[in-house]
Amino acid sequence: MALKSTIFKVELQVADMDRHHYADHQLTVAQHPSENDERMMVRVLAYALFAEEGLAFGRGLSTDDEPDLWQRDLTGAIERWIDVGQPDEKLVRKACHRARQVVLLTYGRVAGVWWAQNKGALERLPQLRVLHVPGPAVEQMAALVQRSMRLQCTVQDGLVWLGDGQRSVEIPLETWKAGA
């Protein structure tokens, strides 16, 4: 019998002063049985960083033909494709052919090795943006996990904070590739 996803309810308040986006978002986040809390919270962070109308979670780990998050325009064309982790370089190229903008949020100890191995090929993709979330911040974000969460994300001058009202995590995002 296959294991089922664990469902998390997230009330996410976003105050992104860099993009002038201020909104409350009600999210239902399905955590795949093979997904850890760190990866799930990086997906929530990705939602907060790129939140706007039409952004939705994909099927994620269960398929290679959908990203972790994506945004489509009214015609169904993919405006933004967002993946978390260290995907295969071929999948990144395929995503760049399908979407106007592709964003990768890498995290974890092996992300630097992955970037060193794939940087040459990925640098040639103009619409690709690669951001890295350092390990200590990811661990602190995972400590915020509860089945029902009320989170606040503040972005100002490139700095990011994520908190639950009692604890706050400063997230020093690193830009590994800026994109177009």
C-alpha positions as CSV (number, residue, x, y, z in Angstrom):
1,M,0.0,0.0,0.0
2,A,1.4,3.4,-1.0
3,L,2.0,6.0,1.6
4,K,-0.1,9.2,1.4
5,S,1.1,12.8,1.5
6,T,0.8,14.7,4.8
7,I,-1.3,17.8,4.4
8,F,-0.2,21.1,6.0
9,K,-2.4,24.2,6.2
10,V,-0.4,27.5,6.1
11,E,-1.7,31.0,6.6
12,L,1.1,33.0,5.0
13,Q,1.4,36.8,5.3
14,V,3.8,38.3,2.8
15,A,5.2,41.8,3.1
16,D,7.6,42.0,0.2
17,M,8.8,45.6,0.1
18,D,11.1,45.0,-2.8
19,R,8.3,44.0,-5.1
20,H,5.5,45.9,-3.3
21,H,3.5,42.8,-2.7
22,Y,1.5,42.7,0.5
23,A,-1.0,39.9,0.8
24,D,-2.3,37.0,2.9
25,H,-2.3,33.6,1.3
26,Q,-4.1,30.5,2.4
27,L,-2.0,27.5,1.4
28,T,-2.6,23.8,1.4
29,V,0.8,22.1,1.2
30,A,1.1,18.4,0.5
31,Q,4.3,16.9,1.8
32,H,5.3,13.8,-0.2
33,P,6.2,10.8,1.9
34,S,9.8,11.0,0.7
35,E,10.0,14.8,1.3
36,N,11.6,16.1,4.5
37,D,10.5,19.2,6.5
38,E,13.5,21.2,5.1
39,R,12.5,20.7,1.5
40,M,8.8,21.5,2.2
41,M,9.7,24.7,4.0
42,V,12.0,25.8,1.1
43,R,8.9,25.3,-1.1
44,V,6.9,27.5,1.2
45,L,9.7,30.1,1.1
46,A,9.7,29.9,-2.7
47,Y,5.9,30.6,-2.6
48,A,6.5,33.7,-0.4
49,L,9.3,35.0,-2.5
50,F,7.3,34.9,-5.8
51,A,3.8,35.2,-4.4
52,E,1.3,36.7,-6.8
53,E,-2.0,35.8,-8.4
54,G,-1.8,32.5,-10.3
55,L,1.1,31.0,-8.5
56,A,0.3,27.4,-7.5
57,F,2.0,24.3,-6.2
58,G,2.7,21.5,-8.8
59,R,2.8,17.8,-8.1
60,G,6.5,18.2,-7.3
61,L,8.3,15.0,-6.4
62,S,5.7,12.8,-8.0
63,T,6.6,13.9,-11.5
64,D,9.4,15.3,-13.7
65,D,7.0,17.2,-16.0
66,E,5.7,19.6,-13.4
67,P,7.7,22.0,-11.1
68,D,7.3,22.5,-7.4
69,L,5.5,25.8,-8.1
70,W,4.4,27.4,-11.3
71,Q,2.5,30.3,-12.6
72,R,0.6,30.3,-15.9
73,D,-0.9,33.2,-17.8
74,L,-4.6,33.3,-19.0
75,T,-3.7,31.3,-22.2
76,G,-2.1,28.5,-20.1
77,A,1.4,29.3,-21.1
78,I,3.9,28.9,-18.3
79,E,5.2,32.3,-17.1
80,R,7.3,31.1,-14.2
81,W,8.6,27.6,-13.3
82,I,10.1,27.2,-9.8
83,D,11.9,24.1,-8.6
84,V,13.5,23.3,-5.3
85,G,16.7,21.3,-4.8
86,Q,19.3,20.2,-7.3
87,P,17.4,18.9,-10.4
88,D,19.1,17.2,-13.3
89,E,20.6,19.7,-15.8
90,K,18.5,18.1,-18.6
91,L,15.3,18.8,-16.7
92,V,16.4,22.4,-16.1
93,R,17.0,22.9,-19.9
94,K,13.6,21.3,-20.6
95,A,11.9,23.7,-18.2
96,C,13.7,26.7,-19.8
97,H,12.2,25.7,-23.2
98,R,8.7,25.5,-21.6
99,A,8.7,28.7,-19.4
100,R,9.5,32.3,-19.8
101,Q,11.3,32.3,-16.4
102,V,12.8,29.4,-14.5
103,V,13.9,29.8,-10.8
104,L,15.8,27.2,-8.8
105,L,16.1,27.4,-5.1
106,T,19.0,25.1,-4.0
107,Y,19.7,24.2,-0.4
108,G,21.7,21.7,1.6
109,R,25.3,20.7,1.9
110,V,25.6,19.1,-1.5
111,A,24.2,22.2,-3.4
112,G,27.7,23.7,-3.8
113,V,28.9,20.4,-5.4
114,W,25.8,20.3,-7.7
115,W,26.4,23.9,-8.7
116,A,30.1,23.3,-9.5
117,Q,29.2,20.3,-11.7
118,N,26.4,22.1,-13.5
119,K,27.4,25.7,-13.6
120,G,28.9,25.7,-17.1
121,A,25.8,24.3,-18.7
122,L,23.3,26.3,-16.7
123,E,25.1,29.6,-17.2
124,R,24.1,29.4,-20.9
125,L,20.3,29.5,-20.0
126,P,19.4,33.2,-20.0
127,Q,16.0,32.9,-18.4
128,L,17.3,30.8,-15.5
129,R,17.8,32.2,-12.0
130,V,19.5,30.2,-9.3
131,L,19.1,31.1,-5.6
132,H,20.7,29.3,-2.7
133,V,19.3,29.0,0.8
134,P,22.2,28.3,3.3
135,G,21.9,25.2,5.5
136,P,21.5,26.8,8.9
137,A,18.6,28.9,7.7
138,V,16.9,25.8,6.3
139,E,17.3,23.9,9.6
140,Q,15.8,26.9,11.4
141,M,12.9,27.0,9.0
142,A,12.2,23.3,9.5
143,A,11.9,24.0,13.2
144,L,8.8,26.1,12.4
145,V,6.9,23.2,10.9
146,Q,3.5,22.3,12.4
147,R,0.4,20.8,10.8
148,S,-1.3,24.2,10.9
149,M,1.1,27.2,10.6
150,R,0.7,31.0,10.7
151,L,3.8,32.4,9.0
152,Q,4.9,35.9,8.2
153,C,7.5,36.5,5.5
154,T,9.1,39.9,5.2
155,V,11.4,40.9,2.3
156,Q,13.3,44.2,2.4
157,D,16.4,45.2,0.5
158,G,17.1,41.6,-0.5
159,L,16.9,40.4,3.1
160,V,14.3,37.8,4.0
161,W,12.7,36.9,7.4
162,L,10.3,34.1,8.0
163,G,8.6,33.7,11.4
164,D,5.6,32.2,13.2
165,G,5.1,35.0,15.8
166,Q,7.3,33.4,18.4
167,R,10.5,32.6,16.4
168,S,12.0,34.3,13.4
169,V,14.5,33.1,10.9
170,E,16.8,35.4,8.9
171,I,17.4,33.9,5.5
172,P,20.5,35.2,3.7
173,L,19.6,34.2,0.2
174,E,22.6,33.9,-2.1
175,T,22.2,34.6,-5.8
176,W,24.3,32.1,-7.8
177,K,22.8,33.1,-11.2
178,A,20.8,36.3,-11.7
179,G,18.9,35.3,-14.9
180,A,17.4,37.7,-17.4
